[in-house]
Amino acid sequence: MAFFTVVWKYTDDAELIEAARGPHGAYLKEQVAAGVVRVAGPFEDGTGGILVVEAGDRTELKSLLEGDPYVAQGVVVDSQIFPFKPVLGALAG
């Protein structure tokens, strides 16, 4: 398994964000319960958010992200993915 930090930029369409917020939150809660999404949250200014995901590889990560309503409904307009190795803290192995 590998860790990835995903940085999202959201659309400026507040109505689109609000319409997808509930399903997005429910989806992420499922992924947290499954131990896949380890950390998730929006930027304080609401322009995007960050996920820390533990996945087998980029293909698995891509599938997970595509299942998120924020991605499926067009809230996410830019996505950057950074693989990383935790060496300190709760995620360190």
VENKACOR-V994075 format. One record per backbone hydrogen bond with DSSP energy under -1.0 kcal/mol. CO is the residue of the C=O (numbers start at 1). NH is the residue of the N-H. Records with the same first field share a line. If there is no record, write none. Layout:
CO: NH, NH
This chain:
2: 55
3: 84
4: 53
5: 82
6: 51
7: 80
8: 49
9: 77, 78
12: 14
13: 17
14: 18
15: 19
16: 20
17: 21
20: 24
21: 25
22: 26
23: 27
24: 28
25: 29
26: 30
27: 31
28: 32
29: 33
30: 34
31: 36, 37
32: 35
36: 54
39: 52
41: 50
43: 46
47: 10
48: 43
49: 8
50: 41
51: 6
52: 38, 39
53: 4
55: 2
57: 61
58: 62
59: 63
60: 64
61: 65
62: 66
63: 67
65: 68
68: 71, 72
69: 73
70: 75, 76
71: 74
75: 11
78: 9
80: 7
82: 5
89: 92
